[in-house]
Amino acid sequence: MHKLMMVIRREYLERVRKRSFWLGTMLLPLLLLGLVLVQVLLTDVESGKVRTIVLVDATGKLSESFQLKLAEEKTKEGKPAYRVEVVAPEGGVEATRKRLEPRVLSGEVFGILTVGDKLESDANFNFYARSVGNIFAQKALQRALKEAVVGVRLEQSHLNVSSEELNKLLAPVELESFEIKEQGNARKRGFDEAYLGTFAFVMILYMALLLYGVAVMRGILEEKSNRIMEVLLGSLTPDQLMTGKILGIGLVGLTQMAIYAVTVGVLRVYAGLAVPQASWIGALESISASKLAYFFVFFILGYFLYTSLFAAVGAVCNSEQEAQNLQTPLIMCLVIPMVLTFFFVTNPDSPAAVVASMIPLFAPMVMFMRITVLTPPFWQIALSIGLLLVTNYIFFRAVGRVFRIGILMYGKRPTVPEILKWARG
Amino acid sequence: MDSAVSLRNLVKTFGTHRAVDGVSLEIPRGIIFGLIGPNGAGKTTTIRMILDIIRPDSGEVVVLGTPSGEQVKARVGYLPEERGLYRKTKVLEMLEYQGSLRGASPAVARKEASAWLDRLELADWKARKVEDLSKGMQQKVQFIGAVLGKPELLILDEPFSGLDPVNQNTFKDLMLELNRNGASIIFSTHQMDTAEKLCKEIALINMGKIVLNGSLSQIKSRFGKNSVMVEFDGDGAFLQTLPGVARVDDYGRYREVRLQDGADPQALLRAAVERVTVRRFEIMEPTLHNIFIEKVGGHATHA
């Protein structure tokens, strides 16, 4: 036990003490933090502003109801977010717009909205601004304009509806998505957000399994090529060495994950207070405590599965070049679920997804994806975890046998059938 | 008194190759024991089985009174033939790790390693990375790694290979000192002169079998005082043709002549004086080298 602890201690300290570990670890949270800060700052500046919109309306019928609708958009302080200035189209809509352009360029006016005289035409409505990247503003304008236009169209259709009734008819329909949890309380959430959160998690899972697997493999290759393996085996059993290495590097991974989890937690609280309406908040909020717990469960199970296989590759090879071929199938097993994330997230209950989430090599990623977008039946989760545990046990034993033989072999790399023969013991 | 190491009928096969073929050996405590043999004879495989690094196909290994296994490793220091260090690790940390693997706490191991580094004139290099050290310095660090924790048994596989004469001397002195302080030492070598100087007992392994085993003096007397060293001016080709001569080894400056049993050295001297100018004539014990050649002969396997 003491020796195992010493191996874990060395493997852990050796990596955590490195500057590159901290750089690599801090980079992602810092990036995220920076992204959020910039957005918070920008939203703060932008949402306080009152924007002037110039409406050039050839029909002359829209201005009143457009102004009314747009007045519903408020700034953070509760004041109307837009001021509408109506300009008559003297000498045609185009000419009027050209005359107004200098005011847009000077920044005095946020944008010009032009309406031609054919209300039925699609190409009748245009918006001119210095920057058209502000989706929130465009959506607000479009919504207000649409309601105004539909009102006029209805009036023109001689259906004879009173303006009061018209308002009722035009009451907006907002589609809000809810996710059904096992407890029965539905939570508001859009698909984009679910997908964003899942994809971020799957990326982290993929990167972690790959990077730490390769780290274990490299460590073993280093011990072989530095001829330190046998020095260590003078004091350790091969099992102690392998287990210590896998656990030590695993702790490094958990340390990194813990740093990420804390960052996400801090971001959630901070962003939730600062800008409750931004879309990426939803992505952060979709990371619930139970999801985090599942993330760690599948990270740990996947970690042991893949690192023991990578350890076997390291044990039977003499150099990284030699290891390339053998590690390719392992990497493929990680890449396949990753590239199919979109499919699994959009079809979490399809037979393919259910089956993939039961195959141990895919299960850590696929089952986790499914859990983030829906709640699979408990038996499926339990079966998946159970299969992973059994496979881990079998692999660990088999890899231990391969490791014991492989680490003292120099020279020609054994063939796959030979390796399988060692694995059977 | 029980043995430091006791091997009974040890067999290890790699594929179709019998690396160790029924080795039985008692290595007493408290002595320096030499495991000698040509390359590929099975020395390293035997040592690995003593340390439970590989398991024998059949046979029994008892080390320091207990069946070999993980428990006994803490009491054994091992310097393998293939030895190295973590290149990017600091010297003191490297040794602290090795010491802690023998059961000491990191702090205790660090203290002991530090004392050894001071003693072997590496005090200024403690905080440097291993890769900054010269090869000779790395060899010293490797040696320290093997002797940390005052092992009762020290197993050194080809300890002198690749050493410069200064380090060879340092290592030899350290081995003698550790042995005086009670450590049993087993070392393997194919350098017969080193084995002859240091070992009280030897075992000669060839093609996986023990060919010769016992104390050096016994072995030598068993081979009898029938070797003659002759130094002379002139053509020595005649020596081979004289009656009673078993074999002649030409060393350039002198020749070593091994006589058949019962042959008279004086007859050889007379014959030599008739043909060449003899400058030196000495009846002596056979060297371990000659015993080795005679026992292994042309059958040595070359790995």
Interface residues (C-beta under 8 A of the other chain):
Chain A: H2 K3 M6 V7 R9 R10 E14 E222 N226 R227 I228 M229 E230 V231 L232 L233 G234 S235 L236 T237 Q240 L408 Y410
Chain B: R48 L51 D52 I53 I54 E70 K73 A74 V76 G77 Y78 L79 P80 E82 R83 G84 L85 Y86 R87 T89 Y97 Q98 S100 L101 R102 G103 P106 Q142 G145 A146 I155
